[in-house]
Amino acid sequence: MQKLSALLKEFREDEISGVVEKALNGEELDREDGIVLMKSNNLLLLGALADNLRKRTVGDIVTFVINRHINYTNICVSKCKFCAFYRDTESPEAYTLSIDEILKKISETVQLGITEVHIVGSLHPDLSFEFYEEMLKKIKEKFPNIHIQAFTAVEIAYFTKISGNSIEEVLKRLIDAGLGSIPGGGAEVFNEELRKKLCPNKVSGEGWLNVHTIAHKLGLKTNATMLYGHIETIEDRVDHILKLRETQKKSGGFQAFIPLSFHPQNTCLLKEGLVKNGPTGFDDLKTLAVSRILLNDYIKNIRAFWIMLGRKLAQISLNYGVNDLDGTVVEEKITHAAGATSEEYITKDQLVELIREAGRIPAQRTTTYEIIKVF
């Protein structure tokens, strides 16, 4: 609080000082407040406020999970303009993992002590819904103690089309097969006009929120994301975050918010000249900080996905409202297809050291944020 008070005194004439005071007094910030914060270049003050709120809400513990990512296919009918991962069926780079191959990948990393397998893929035109059920059943049979976090809301909405079942029926069948929680991918940005340009073939923003709302009613915990730094506006970002906040007020099942930094390489957005670069480090830190400030009383875990930010910036983000660094990951294909230069794997010991060096307390968690061990 002392650091924040000193900054407030120094920047008392700053345009965001009134919003800072409002946040410190526990008042709910509105859309205009969010826009003022997101437009500000006063990164020091934004960071100090986000850090203060983080400390009040979750303390100095920074969590991570020992997990393994599996991207089961890159064949997709959606063909989003911001995606460099998808391939057409006839592409020589197209692939679809068999269930046995998925089980082998998990087996290869069991010795790492993984407690979670994170499974997402694409909207494959030929796989049946029964394939996904069987995948979960086989994983659960062979690895009963590993939590399965699988299938984005986009995939689940697609499953309703190929199965003829409702969202609730699809989710119940997946839960029966072994699904433990839902990741936050596919949210992108909720502005519908923008989605028509970027991802017209996938579920709408309201549809994405509806899948998560139904999942929450069924007792599933889920995460939420926002893809930023492409052709969206500051207002789009704020509106996206506030829609998540309103949904959380009603259903209460979001565990974490993960802002995802756009990577342009090999995407249509870059090829068509609509973007030149992804967001800067300055923008990354500001977006994380504002996310904490707007969501602090509603979604208490703000996660930095180190795959997208890189280790060093992810470490710095711990002073900008972040309290979770995701996990060990092991293998990630989607962001790396778009030009990510970070590693695909980080060890538990490296995560612990990264957090300690930032002056925080490392803690291993479960997928649903129970603390397993404090280091």
RAGI-V302468 format. One record per pair of residues at least 4 apart in sequence whose C-alpha atoms are under 6 Angstrom apart, sorted by the first residue. I is the first residue (numbers start at 1). J is the second residue. Records with the same first field share a line. If there is no record, write none. Layout:
I = J ; J
This chain:
4 = 48
7 = 11
8 = 12
12 = 17
22 = 27
23 = 27
29 = 33
34 = 238
43 = 47
47 = 51 ; 289 ; 320
50 = 289 ; 292 ; 293 ; 320 ; 321
51 = 319 ; 320 ; 321
54 = 58 ; 321
55 = 59
60 = 360 ; 361
61 = 361 ; 362
62 = 323 ; 324 ; 361 ; 362
63 = 324 ; 362 ; 363 ; 364
64 = 324 ; 325 ; 326 ; 327 ; 364 ; 365
65 = 327 ; 364 ; 365
66 = 114 ; 115 ; 327 ; 328
67 = 114 ; 116 ; 117 ; 327 ; 328 ; 329
68 = 117 ; 118 ; 329 ; 330
69 = 118 ; 119 ; 329 ; 331
70 = 119
71 = 119 ; 120 ; 121
72 = 96 ; 97 ; 121
73 = 95 ; 96 ; 121 ; 122
74 = 86 ; 87 ; 122
75 = 86 ; 87 ; 88 ; 89 ; 94 ; 124
76 = 86 ; 122 ; 123 ; 124
77 = 123
78 = 201 ; 202
80 = 198 ; 199
81 = 198 ; 268 ; 269
82 = 267 ; 269
83 = 267
84 = 266 ; 267 ; 337 ; 338
85 = 334 ; 337
87 = 94
97 = 101
99 = 135
110 = 114
115 = 146
116 = 146 ; 147 ; 148
117 = 148
118 = 149 ; 150
119 = 150
120 = 150 ; 151
129 = 163
130 = 134
133 = 177
136 = 177 ; 178
137 = 177 ; 178
139 = 143
140 = 144 ; 178
147 = 180
148 = 179 ; 180
149 = 180 ; 181 ; 182
150 = 182
151 = 155
152 = 183 ; 185
153 = 208 ; 211
154 = 186 ; 203
159 = 163
160 = 164 ; 165 ; 166
165 = 169
174 = 179
175 = 179
181 = 220 ; 221 ; 222
182 = 222
183 = 222 ; 223
184 = 223 ; 224 ; 225
185 = 225
187 = 225 ; 226
188 = 226 ; 227
189 = 226
190 = 205 ; 240
195 = 199 ; 200
196 = 200
203 = 207
213 = 251
215 = 220
216 = 220 ; 253
221 = 253
222 = 254
223 = 254 ; 255 ; 256
224 = 257
225 = 257 ; 258 ; 259
226 = 259 ; 260
227 = 260
228 = 261 ; 262
229 = 262 ; 278 ; 279
232 = 236
248 = 252
256 = 299 ; 301 ; 302
257 = 302
258 = 303
262 = 278
263 = 278 ; 338
264 = 270 ; 278 ; 338
265 = 338 ; 339
266 = 338
268 = 272
269 = 274 ; 275
270 = 274 ; 275
279 = 283
283 = 287
289 = 320 ; 321
291 = 295
292 = 296 ; 321
295 = 299
296 = 300
302 = 322 ; 323
303 = 322 ; 324 ; 325
304 = 314 ; 325
305 = 326
306 = 310 ; 311 ; 314
307 = 342
309 = 313 ; 314
310 = 342
317 = 322
318 = 322
328 = 345 ; 346 ; 347
329 = 345
330 = 344 ; 345
331 = 344
332 = 344
333 = 337
335 = 340
336 = 340
352 = 362
353 = 357
355 = 360 ; 362
356 = 360
362 = 375
363 = 373 ; 374 ; 375
364 = 372 ; 373
365 = 369 ; 370 ; 371 ; 372
366 = 370
